Amino acid sequence: MTKNQGERPGSHDDHAVTVSGLSKSFGAEATRFWALTNIDLSVAPRSFTAIMGPSGSGKTTLLNCLLGLEKPDTGSIRIGGMDITGLGEAQLAEMRRSHVGVVFQSYNLIPSLTVADNISLPLRLAGRRIDRGRVRDLAETVGVGATLDRRPAQLSGGQQQRVAFARALVTDPELIVADEPTGALDTASSDVLLGLLRSIVTDLGQRALLVTHDPRAAAVADRVLFLRDGRWYGELRGATEGQIAATLTDLGRQP
């Protein structure tokens, strides 16, 4: 593992998602708190990156900045060649619909809509043509092809999360962001979902960013980046669950 030396995450220019010199603070001058300080990050094509850190490390703030929900004090965020930090609210909403697919811990499915309509919702909101064949193919890909006419209440938690993955993929986004996607699932369902996330990268050529507290989930990623007090603490590549857990423990012991 590297610690504050060598190549930092985000040192290449040819990636679809690039964060450069990102800093974000909260509060007035006298009580200003820096949630992120000089963060660089790149998510390469066909790559799977996990971000970990204790509560208060800056994970949520970084995620919110990537989604355009928080504006940074300094730095840039480029998604699909576009710097999103200068966009207005309407443009940011369009960016989220078309360029970033998000999977949440709580699924965020619409109870009154069928599985098919939940999957196609981003297209409908963007005013784009709904390709029923693509919706069906995505549902088959994630393993819920037989549930297209059902509503979320008729599905298990694991099935609902698979629908959320299909919805995230339907616009063919630049980046898939998964925020604690296994947090509400049992071990067996979590394993299935992590395998699905891995295949989304390997087989579908997507770029995935996983935010998690779970070393078991992070071990599926190509690399794990650790945040502490709003700064990069270090990085592991090809690490085991035990190595990741040990690093988290070491991070928590640091003064």
C-alpha positions as CSV (number, residue, x, y, z in Angstrom):
1,M,0.0,0.0,0.0
2,T,1.2,3.5,-0.7
3,K,0.7,6.3,1.8
4,N,1.0,10.0,0.7
5,Q,3.7,9.3,-1.8
6,G,4.2,8.1,-5.4
7,E,1.4,8.4,-8.0
8,R,-1.8,9.9,-6.5
9,P,-5.2,8.8,-7.7
10,G,-6.1,10.9,-10.7
11,S,-2.8,11.5,-12.3
12,H,-3.9,10.7,-15.8
13,D,-5.8,12.9,-18.2
14,D,-7.4,10.3,-20.5
15,H,-10.2,9.2,-18.2
16,A,-13.9,9.8,-18.5
17,V,-14.2,10.9,-14.9
18,T,-11.5,13.2,-13.4
19,V,-11.4,15.1,-10.2
20,S,-8.6,17.7,-9.8
21,G,-7.6,19.8,-6.8
22,L,-11.1,19.4,-5.2
23,S,-11.6,21.2,-1.9
24,K,-14.9,21.7,0.0
25,S,-15.6,23.6,3.2
26,F,-18.6,24.3,5.4
27,G,-19.3,27.1,7.8
28,A,-18.3,30.7,8.2
29,E,-14.7,31.9,8.2
30,A,-14.3,31.7,12.0
31,T,-15.7,28.2,12.2
32,R,-14.8,26.9,8.7
33,F,-14.4,23.1,8.4
34,W,-12.7,21.6,5.5
35,A,-14.5,18.4,4.5
36,L,-12.2,17.8,1.5
37,T,-8.8,19.1,0.8
38,N,-7.0,18.9,-2.6
39,I,-8.6,15.7,-3.8
40,D,-7.5,14.2,-7.1
41,L,-9.2,11.2,-8.6
42,S,-9.6,9.4,-11.9
43,V,-11.9,6.5,-12.8
44,A,-10.5,4.8,-15.8
45,P,-12.6,2.9,-18.4
46,R,-13.4,-0.7,-17.4
47,S,-12.3,0.0,-13.8
48,F,-13.8,-0.6,-10.4
49,T,-12.8,1.7,-7.6
50,A,-13.9,1.5,-4.0
51,I,-13.7,4.5,-1.6
52,M,-13.6,3.8,2.2
53,G,-13.0,5.8,5.4
54,P,-14.5,6.3,8.8
55,S,-17.5,8.5,9.5
56,G,-16.6,12.1,8.8
57,S,-13.8,11.2,6.4
58,G,-15.4,13.1,3.5
59,K,-16.9,10.2,1.5
60,T,-20.4,11.6,1.4
61,T,-19.1,15.1,0.5
62,L,-17.0,13.7,-2.3
63,L,-20.0,11.7,-3.6
64,N,-22.3,14.8,-3.4
65,C,-19.7,16.8,-5.3
66,L,-19.5,14.2,-8.0
67,L,-23.2,14.2,-8.4
68,G,-23.4,18.0,-8.5
69,L,-25.3,18.2,-5.2
70,E,-22.5,20.2,-3.6
71,K,-20.4,22.9,-5.2
72,P,-16.7,22.7,-4.3
73,D,-14.7,25.7,-3.1
74,T,-11.9,24.9,-5.6
75,G,-11.1,22.3,-8.2
76,S,-12.8,20.7,-11.1
77,I,-14.8,17.6,-11.8
78,R,-14.9,16.4,-15.4
79,I,-17.4,13.8,-16.4
80,G,-17.5,12.8,-20.1
81,G,-15.2,15.7,-21.0
82,M,-17.4,18.3,-19.3
83,D,-16.5,20.3,-16.2
84,I,-19.6,20.1,-14.1
85,T,-18.5,22.6,-11.4
86,G,-19.7,25.5,-13.5
87,L,-23.1,24.1,-14.5
88,G,-26.5,25.4,-13.4
89,E,-29.1,23.3,-11.6
90,A,-31.0,22.3,-14.8
91,Q,-27.7,21.3,-16.5
92,L,-26.7,19.3,-13.4
93,A,-30.0,17.5,-13.3
94,E,-29.5,16.5,-17.0
95,M,-25.9,15.4,-16.2
96,R,-27.2,13.2,-13.4
97,R,-29.9,11.7,-15.7
98,S,-27.6,11.1,-18.7
99,H,-24.0,10.7,-17.5
100,V,-24.1,9.1,-14.0
101,G,-26.0,6.0,-12.9
102,V,-26.6,5.9,-9.2
103,V,-27.4,2.9,-7.0
104,F,-28.5,3.7,-3.4
105,Q,-28.6,1.4,-0.4
106,S,-32.4,2.0,-0.1
107,Y,-33.1,1.2,-3.8
108,N,-35.2,4.4,-4.4
109,L,-37.7,2.6,-6.7
110,I,-41.1,4.2,-7.3
111,P,-43.7,1.9,-5.6
112,S,-46.5,2.6,-8.0
113,L,-44.4,1.8,-11.1
114,T,-43.7,-1.6,-12.6
115,V,-40.2,-2.9,-12.8
116,A,-40.1,-2.0,-16.5
117,D,-41.2,1.5,-15.8
118,N,-38.7,1.9,-12.9
119,I,-35.9,0.9,-15.2
120,S,-36.9,3.2,-18.0
121,L,-37.6,6.2,-15.7
122,P,-34.3,8.1,-16.4
123,L,-35.1,8.0,-20.1
124,R,-38.7,9.3,-19.5
125,L,-37.4,12.1,-17.3
126,A,-34.8,13.1,-19.9
127,G,-37.5,13.1,-22.6
128,R,-35.7,10.3,-24.5
129,R,-37.3,7.5,-26.5
130,I,-37.9,4.4,-24.4
131,D,-36.5,1.3,-26.1
132,R,-38.5,-1.6,-24.6
133,G,-36.1,-4.1,-26.0
134,R,-33.2,-2.5,-24.2
135,V,-35.2,-2.4,-20.9
136,R,-36.0,-6.1,-21.3
137,D,-32.3,-6.9,-22.1
138,L,-31.0,-5.0,-19.1
139,A,-33.6,-6.7,-16.9
140,E,-32.4,-10.1,-18.2
141,T,-28.7,-9.1,-17.7
142,V,-29.2,-8.3,-14.0
143,G,-31.5,-11.3,-13.4
144,V,-35.0,-9.8,-13.1
145,G,-36.3,-10.5,-16.6
146,A,-39.3,-12.4,-15.3
147,T,-40.4,-9.5,-13.0
148,L,-41.0,-6.7,-15.6
149,D,-44.7,-6.4,-14.8
150,R,-44.4,-6.6,-11.1
151,R,-44.1,-3.7,-8.6
152,P,-41.3,-3.2,-6.1
153,A,-43.4,-4.5,-3.1
154,Q,-43.6,-7.9,-4.9
155,L,-39.8,-8.3,-5.1
156,S,-37.2,-9.3,-2.5
157,G,-34.6,-6.8,-1.4
158,G,-32.0,-8.4,-3.7
159,Q,-34.4,-8.2,-6.7
160,Q,-35.1,-4.6,-6.0
161,Q,-31.4,-3.7,-5.9
162,R,-31.0,-5.5,-9.2
163,V,-33.7,-3.4,-10.7
164,A,-31.9,-0.3,-9.3
165,F,-28.7,-1.5,-11.2
166,A,-30.7,-1.9,-14.4
167,R,-32.1,1.6,-14.0
168,A,-28.6,3.0,-13.4
169,L,-27.4,1.4,-16.7
170,V,-30.3,2.3,-18.9
171,T,-28.8,5.6,-20.2
172,D,-25.4,4.0,-20.8
173,P,-23.8,6.5,-18.4
174,E,-20.1,7.5,-18.1
175,L,-20.0,6.3,-14.5
176,I,-21.9,4.0,-12.2
177,V,-21.9,5.1,-8.6
178,A,-22.9,2.6,-5.9
179,D,-23.5,4.1,-2.4
180,E,-23.5,1.3,0.1
181,P,-25.5,-0.9,-2.3
182,T,-25.3,-4.1,-0.1
183,G,-26.0,-2.3,3.2
184,A,-29.6,-3.5,3.4
185,L,-29.0,-7.1,2.1
186,D,-28.2,-10.4,3.6
187,T,-24.8,-12.1,2.8
188,A,-26.1,-14.3,0.0
189,S,-27.9,-11.3,-1.7
190,S,-24.8,-9.1,-1.2
191,D,-22.6,-11.7,-2.9
192,V,-24.9,-11.8,-5.9
193,L,-25.0,-8.0,-6.2
194,L,-21.2,-7.6,-5.8
195,G,-20.8,-10.2,-8.6
196,L,-23.2,-8.2,-10.7
197,L,-21.3,-5.0,-10.1
198,R,-18.1,-6.7,-11.0
199,S,-19.6,-8.0,-14.3
200,I,-21.0,-4.6,-15.1
201,V,-17.3,-3.4,-15.3
202,T,-15.8,-6.5,-16.8
203,D,-18.5,-7.6,-19.3
204,L,-20.3,-4.3,-20.1
205,G,-17.2,-2.1,-20.0
206,Q,-18.6,0.3,-17.4
207,R,-16.7,2.4,-14.9
208,A,-17.8,1.8,-11.3
209,L,-17.2,3.8,-8.1
210,L,-18.3,2.0,-4.9
211,V,-18.6,3.9,-1.6
212,T,-18.7,1.4,1.3
213,H,-17.9,0.7,4.9
214,D,-17.7,-3.1,4.2
215,P,-14.2,-4.6,3.5
216,R,-15.9,-7.6,2.0
217,A,-17.6,-5.4,-0.7
218,A,-14.5,-3.4,-1.3
219,A,-12.4,-6.5,-2.0
220,V,-14.3,-7.0,-5.3
221,A,-12.9,-3.7,-6.6
222,D,-9.7,-3.3,-8.6
223,R,-8.4,-0.7,-6.1
224,V,-9.5,0.7,-2.8
225,L,-8.9,4.4,-1.9
226,F,-9.0,5.5,1.7
227,L,-10.1,8.9,3.0
228,R,-9.2,10.3,6.3
229,D,-10.1,13.9,7.5
230,G,-10.9,14.9,3.9
231,R,-7.5,13.8,2.4
232,W,-6.3,10.6,0.7
233,Y,-4.8,8.3,3.3
234,G,-3.6,5.6,0.9
235,E,-4.5,3.0,-1.7
236,L,-4.6,-0.8,-2.1
237,R,-4.8,-2.7,-5.4
238,G,-6.0,-6.3,-5.7
239,A,-6.4,-6.5,-1.9
240,T,-8.1,-9.2,0.2
241,E,-10.9,-8.5,2.6
242,G,-8.4,-9.0,5.5
243,Q,-5.9,-6.5,4.1
244,I,-8.6,-3.9,3.6
245,A,-10.0,-4.5,7.1
246,A,-6.5,-4.2,8.6
247,T,-5.9,-0.9,6.8
248,L,-9.2,0.5,8.1
249,T,-8.2,-0.5,11.6
250,D,-4.8,1.2,11.2
251,L,-6.5,4.3,9.8
252,G,-8.8,4.4,12.9
253,R,-5.8,4.3,15.2
254,Q,-4.0,7.2,13.6
255,P,-3.9,10.4,15.8
